[in-house]
Amino acid sequence: MTNAFADTDIDAINKILNRSELSKTNYTLYIKNISKRNKVFSYNEQKAFNPASLMKLVTTYTGLQILGPQFQWKTEVLYKGALKNKHLYGNLIIKGYGDATLTYSDLSEVIEKVQQKGIQHIHGNIIIEESFFGELQNQDFIDDKKYRAYNVNPKSFVVNQNTINFNFSIENEKINIQTFPELQILKVINHLKFTDQSCNSWKDNLGYEVETKSNVTEITFNGHYDKTCESKDIDLSVLSANRLSNGLFEKLWKIHGGSIEGEFKNTYQNTTDALKFYEHLSRPLSLVVRDINKYSQNLLARNLLLTMLAENNGNPITENEAGRFAKESLMKEKMKLDSLEIDNGAGLSRKAKVSAEDLGFFLERAYDSLYMPEFVASLPNLGTDGTLKSRGKKLSVAKHAYLKTGSIQNVSAIAGYIFDKNNDVKVFVFIANDPKANESSKIQDELIEWTYLN
């Protein structure tokens, strides 16, 4: 393997880097031609940086290796008691196994099939059983926006990623707010006022306060909504996971013609002596990793990391333990990852760390692995889809790079594969941890374009 950098390459890359306003100690760059086994450029490559959502690269690849691309999460419906003429004289148990992809429509299908199969009227309680992960200790939110979807904490049983969709539209010079799904336990109060400036930062201009009175949660929207916005959507987690899943289950059970006499109860204890009545399976992991990487789905990534440990009888189930398990699994494959610190699968952390050299080596090994097709296809294609759909469309490298982005306050990162104009494959890693990191996308694009052309 050749490590000598060409002087012309060094000069060209340094010229781009020198145009940035980043402190020279606060970023790292690693470029390697893995077709020729030739390192093109590296800078600060052994220093550990916070990678933000680049951590999802580690989570998804490790998930494919440990669980396999065919893996599917299951959700079981069990019962205890006597069953006669569609009447259950006992408890119905919903057992979650970490499927964060379970949607409102999935739950509706589960309930419809359970009722068709012979349970419609429940003379007992609904038990939501979450022994698979157990009772997890919630991590601190990454910012002060605790109701945003990206801050939802993982659980064994979760519906709709524990969010409600709020749609804002303008009709007859009034701002309308619609929720989906609608629930009687959620009330929307609209105090939004019009502005006539720009829709670019519409989410930041929204204000919302959440308060629960008796059994009803009120969300009051204040702040401003611009007239140029037309129709916009935001997903917010304004109900606790138990309240949302219980409320959705009760609503759907009654819509499909069923009745419930008892109460909803949640437990982290394993249910014994119950009979399995129905099982729902998620889409295979080979498809779910696309949602995680292309759209940077945090909850899916965090539940995936926990699932790896839980499926391998890990104990206790915590995000830190799951991170250690993933790192140990990769190092058994002779991956050099000494710098890796992973405390949740999404990279939604101020403690996460990895060096560009280790991440670059990881990407090189992943490209040579059995599940390379599934892994590479899960990454956003520059200028085409996912988080990179609107980025780099006019660059020569557009459509020729599969890259994952990462961004939290003072952190901006991008890494993956560039299929260059000479048909060589290059690994590319750029991470900035700097007060001006979130203004570095133009420099990143210039470096990616140079990597493609040279």
Secondary structure in CASP SS format (residue, H / E / C, confidence):
PFRMAT SS
TARGET T0000
AUTHOR 0000-0000-0000
METHOD secondary structure of the structure
MODEL  1
M C 1.00
T E 1.00
N C 1.00
A C 1.00
F C 1.00
A C 1.00
D H 1.00
T H 1.00
D H 1.00
I H 1.00
D H 1.00
A H 1.00
I H 1.00
N H 1.00
K H 1.00
I H 1.00
L H 1.00
N C 1.00
R C 1.00
S C 1.00
E C 1.00
L C 1.00
S C 1.00
K C 1.00
T C 1.00
N C 1.00
Y E 1.00
T E 1.00
L E 1.00
Y E 1.00
I E 1.00
K E 1.00
N E 1.00
I C 1.00
S C 1.00
K C 1.00
R C 1.00
N E 1.00
K E 1.00
V E 1.00
F E 1.00
S E 1.00
Y E 1.00
N C 1.00
E C 1.00
Q C 1.00
K C 1.00
A E 1.00
F E 1.00
N C 1.00
P C 1.00
A H 1.00
S H 1.00
L H 1.00
M H 1.00
K H 1.00
L H 1.00
V H 1.00
T H 1.00
T H 1.00
Y H 1.00
T H 1.00
G H 1.00
L H 1.00
Q H 1.00
I H 1.00
L H 1.00
G C 1.00
P C 1.00
Q C 1.00
F C 1.00
Q C 1.00
W C 1.00
K E 1.00
T E 1.00
E E 1.00
V E 1.00
L E 1.00
Y E 1.00
K E 1.00
G E 1.00
A E 1.00
L E 1.00
K E 1.00
N C 1.00
K C 1.00
H E 1.00
L E 1.00
Y E 1.00
G E 1.00
N E 1.00
L E 1.00
I E 1.00
I E 1.00
K E 1.00
G E 1.00
Y C 1.00
G C 1.00
D C 1.00
A C 1.00
T C 1.00
L C 1.00
T C 1.00
Y H 1.00
S H 1.00
D H 1.00
L H 1.00
S H 1.00
E H 1.00
V H 1.00
I H 1.00
E H 1.00
K H 1.00
V H 1.00
Q H 1.00
Q H 1.00
K H 1.00
G C 1.00
I C 1.00
Q C 1.00
H E 1.00
I E 1.00
H C 1.00
G C 1.00
N C 1.00
I E 1.00
I E 1.00
I E 1.00
E E 1.00
E C 1.00
S C 1.00
F C 1.00
F C 1.00
G C 1.00
E C 1.00
L C 1.00
Q C 1.00
N C 1.00
Q C 1.00
D C 1.00
F C 1.00
I C 1.00
D C 1.00
D C 1.00
K C 1.00
K C 1.00
Y C 1.00
R E 1.00
A H 1.00
Y H 1.00
N H 1.00
V C 1.00
N C 1.00
P C 1.00
K C 1.00
S C 1.00
F C 1.00
V C 1.00
V C 1.00
N H 1.00
Q H 1.00
N H 1.00
T C 1.00
I E 1.00
N E 1.00
F E 1.00
N E 1.00
F E 1.00
S E 1.00
I E 1.00
E E 1.00
N C 1.00
E C 1.00
K E 1.00
I E 1.00
N E 1.00
I E 1.00
Q E 1.00
T E 1.00
F E 1.00
P C 1.00
E C 1.00
L C 1.00
Q C 1.00
I C 1.00
L E 1.00
K E 1.00
V E 1.00
I E 1.00
N E 1.00
H C 1.00
L C 1.00
K E 1.00
F E 1.00
T E 1.00
D C 1.00
Q C 1.00
S C 1.00
C C 1.00
N C 1.00
S C 1.00
W H 1.00
K H 1.00
D H 1.00
N H 1.00
L E 1.00
G E 1.00
Y E 1.00
E E 1.00
V E 1.00
E E 1.00
T E 1.00
K E 1.00
S C 1.00
N C 1.00
V E 1.00
T E 1.00
E E 1.00
I E 1.00
T E 1.00
F E 1.00
N E 1.00
G E 1.00
H E 1.00
Y E 1.00
D E 1.00
K H 1.00
T H 1.00
C H 1.00
E C 1.00
S C 1.00
K E 1.00
D E 1.00
I E 1.00
D E 1.00
L E 1.00
S C 1.00
V C 1.00
L C 1.00
S C 1.00
A H 1.00
N H 1.00
R H 1.00
L H 1.00
S H 1.00
N H 1.00
G H 1.00
L H 1.00
F H 1.00
E H 1.00
K H 1.00
L H 1.00
W H 1.00
K H 1.00
I H 1.00
H C 1.00
G C 1.00
G C 1.00
S E 1.00
I E 1.00
E C 1.00
G C 1.00
E C 1.00
F E 1.00
K E 1.00
N E 1.00
T E 1.00
Y C 1.00
Q C 1.00
N C 1.00
T C 1.00
T C 1.00
D C 1.00
A C 1.00
L E 1.00
K E 1.00
F E 1.00
Y E 1.00
E E 1.00
H E 1.00
L E 1.00
S C 1.00
R C 1.00
P C 1.00
L H 1.00
S H 1.00
L H 1.00
V H 1.00
V H 1.00
R H 1.00
D H 1.00
I H 1.00
N H 1.00
K H 1.00
Y C 1.00
S C 1.00
Q C 1.00
N H 1.00
L H 1.00
L H 1.00
A H 1.00
R H 1.00
N H 1.00
L H 1.00
L H 1.00
L H 1.00
T H 1.00
M H 1.00
L H 1.00
A H 1.00
E H 1.00
N C 1.00
N C 1.00
G C 1.00
N C 1.00
P C 1.00
I C 1.00
T C 1.00
E H 1.00
N H 1.00
E H 1.00
A H 1.00
G H 1.00
R H 1.00
F H 1.00
A H 1.00
K H 1.00
E H 1.00
S H 1.00
L H 1.00
M H 1.00
K H 1.00
E C 1.00
K C 1.00
M C 1.00
K C 1.00
L C 1.00
D C 1.00
S C 1.00
L C 1.00
E E 1.00
I C 1.00
D C 1.00
N C 1.00
G C 1.00
A C 1.00
G C 1.00
L C 1.00
S C 1.00
R C 1.00
K C 1.00
A C 1.00
K E 1.00
V E 1.00
S E 1.00
A H 1.00
E H 1.00
D H 1.00
L H 1.00
G H 1.00
F H 1.00
F H 1.00
L H 1.00
E H 1.00
R H 1.00
A H 1.00
Y H 1.00
D C 1.00
S C 1.00
L C 1.00
Y C 1.00
M H 1.00
P H 1.00
E H 1.00
F H 1.00
V H 1.00
A H 1.00
S C 1.00
L C 1.00
P C 1.00
N E 1.00
L C 1.00
G C 1.00
T C 1.00
D C 1.00
G H 1.00
T H 1.00
L H 1.00
K C 1.00
S C 1.00
R C 1.00
G C 1.00
K C 1.00
K C 1.00
L C 1.00
S C 1.00
V C 1.00
A C 1.00
K C 1.00
H C 1.00
A E 1.00
Y E 1.00
L E 1.00
K E 1.00
T E 1.00
G E 1.00
S E 1.00
I E 1.00
Q C 1.00
N C 1.00
V E 1.00
S E 1.00
A E 1.00
I E 1.00
A E 1.00
G E 1.00
Y E 1.00
I E 1.00
F E 1.00
D C 1.00
K C 1.00
N C 1.00
N C 1.00
D C 1.00
V E 1.00
K E 1.00
V E 1.00
F E 1.00
V E 1.00
F E 1.00
I E 1.00
A E 1.00
N E 1.00
D C 1.00
P C 1.00
K C 1.00
A H 1.00
N H 1.00
E H 1.00
S C 1.00
S H 1.00
K H 1.00
I H 1.00
Q H 1.00
D H 1.00
E H 1.00
L H 1.00
I H 1.00
E H 1.00
W H 1.00
T H 1.00
Y H 1.00
L H 1.00
N C 1.00
END
